[in-house]
Amino acid sequence: MENSILTMSFGTGQILDLLARLVVNTIFIFILARSFYFPKSRRRDFFFTYLMLGFAIFMLIHLMGDAKLKTGIAMGLFAIFCIMRYRTESVPIREMTYIFIVIALAAINGLAWDTGTTRGDAYPVGAWAFSIVEVFCTDLIFVLILVLAEKVNWVKGLAYKYIRYDKIDLIVPEKREELIADLKRRTGLEITRVDIGSIDFLKDMALIKIYYNDNAEGDGNSEFKMPKVYE
């Protein structure tokens, strides 16, 4: 009776281990995507991507334990996403950072516990429960670090935007102060610096990049960029 309480069969242990880790993994990735990423960026496409990416990587790593390829697969996934960067579009650095964190969480949750048991061995309940608590605490540390990084205003942000500007008579260096004053009046932003890009005299249009103090919750650099002609 005592042995039945302290151990469980290999099949039962595998199922409970999978379900418990999947629940922990899903909860923390949902917290990461919904509570930290989404409120600032408001992008449902990346929110969906993070949830499904975390689930897919966790299942892939966890269920390939018998092939003894877990560590290699985890490192390979890091390398693939670092190189690929979702080549269909240019992914902003903040979104890429969250992708990296999602991969890290899913890999940790899928890799963390290995007691050396083989098929047919009994799973020690105490060691299994301790491993789940350890995974939970590790994920909690990730969340706490994100709280410090996202919620605490460590530095004053300097954001930027690209603007098509119509008063090209103000783009000359001698009228830079007038240009900034006009942009402040028209945009309502606390602009600190302006870079002049391409100039089209036929359309009386210039492409400019403005830098301003970012005191809002949103990320002024994340989503929208001018065409490559600006570069």
Secondary structure as the mmCIF struct_conf table of DSSP 4:
data_model
#
loop_
_struct_conf.conf_type_id
_struct_conf.id
_struct_conf.beg_label_comp_id
_struct_conf.beg_label_asym_id
_struct_conf.beg_label_seq_id
_struct_conf.end_label_comp_id
_struct_conf.end_label_asym_id
_struct_conf.end_label_seq_id
HELX_RH_AL_P HELX_RH_AL_P1 GLU A 2 LEU A 6
STRN STRN1 THR A 7 MET A 8
HELX_RH_AL_P HELX_RH_AL_P2 PHE A 10 ILE A 31
HELX_RH_PI_P HELX_RH_PI_P1 LEU A 32 TYR A 37
HELX_RH_AL_P HELX_RH_AL_P3 PHE A 38 SER A 41
HELX_RH_AL_P HELX_RH_AL_P4 ARG A 44 LEU A 63
TURN_TY1_P TURN_TY1_P1 MET A 64 MET A 64
HELX_RH_3T_P HELX_RH_3T_P1 GLY A 65 ALA A 67
TURN_TY1_P TURN_TY1_P2 LYS A 68 LYS A 68
HELX_RH_AL_P HELX_RH_AL_P5 LYS A 70 MET A 84
BEND BEND1 ARG A 85 ARG A 85
TURN_TY1_P TURN_TY1_P3 ARG A 87 THR A 88
BEND BEND2 GLU A 89 GLU A 89
HELX_RH_AL_P HELX_RH_AL_P6 ILE A 93 LEU A 111
BEND BEND3 ALA A 112 ALA A 112
TURN_TY1_P TURN_TY1_P4 ARG A 119 GLY A 120
BEND BEND4 ASP A 121 ASP A 121
HELX_LH_PP_P HELX_LH_PP_P1 ALA A 122 ALA A 122
STRN STRN2 TYR A 123 PRO A 124
HELX_RH_AL_P HELX_RH_AL_P7 VAL A 125 LYS A 151
BEND BEND5 VAL A 152 VAL A 152
BEND BEND6 VAL A 155 VAL A 155
STRN STRN3 GLY A 157 TYR A 165
BEND BEND7 ASP A 166 ASP A 166
HELX_RH_3T_P HELX_RH_3T_P2 ILE A 168 LEU A 170
BEND BEND8 VAL A 172 VAL A 172
HELX_RH_3T_P HELX_RH_3T_P3 PRO A 173 LYS A 175
HELX_RH_AL_P HELX_RH_AL_P8 ARG A 176 THR A 187
STRN STRN4 ILE A 191 ASP A 200
TURN_TY1_P TURN_TY1_P5 PHE A 201 ASP A 204
STRN STRN5 MET A 205 ASP A 214
BEND BEND9 ALA A 216 GLY A 218
TURN_TY1_P TURN_TY1_P6 GLY A 220 ASN A 221
BEND BEND10 SER A 222 GLU A 223
HELX_RH_3T_P HELX_RH_3T_P4 LYS A 228 TYR A 230
#
